[in-house]
Amino acid sequence: MKKISLLLTALTLAMVIPITSAHAADPTLNRGNGEWDWQGTFDLFYNDTYDYFQTVNCQSTGGSFMMEARAFDKTVMVQLWEDDPSGDDYVGQAKLGHGDSVYFNIENLVDGSNNRAELFALTYENPWKGGELPAMYFWD
């Protein structure tokens, strides 16, 4: 009886461990409150009206918000802003190179009828010299 119990335990662990490990390693899985939820890849495009590179808006429910630089050829100062019709709100900035990340508390920026903060990143420096387009990964 002890051998059957041990065998069943081993089989159960063999089935659970790979699923748990795969879930933990995938940054794009949404995990709920208290965990980082993947919001997507946001390409930086050149805004010739204002002479800077920016992402489109990402909607956030508040709390902490993290951004990571992707395909940057050099380290540049990246700013995070919250888009509002009455004037954009500055959130913060950080010097980021490829793979660097930073997070901000944006709880006080949730507003509007959708109860969201509309966030975008921008930089006045060109982080790109060719190849893959620079982008930001966003987590909420």
Secondary structure as UniProt FT lines:
FT   HELIX           2..25
FT   TURN            27..28
FT   TURN            33..34
FT   STRAND          38..43
FT   STRAND          45..47
FT   TURN            48..51
FT   STRAND          52..54
FT   STRAND          58..60
FT   STRAND          64..70
FT   STRAND          76..82
FT   TURN            85..86
FT   STRAND          89..96
FT   TURN            98..99
FT   STRAND          101..105
FT   HELIX           107..109
FT   TURN            112..115
FT   STRAND          116..123
FT   STRAND          135..139
//
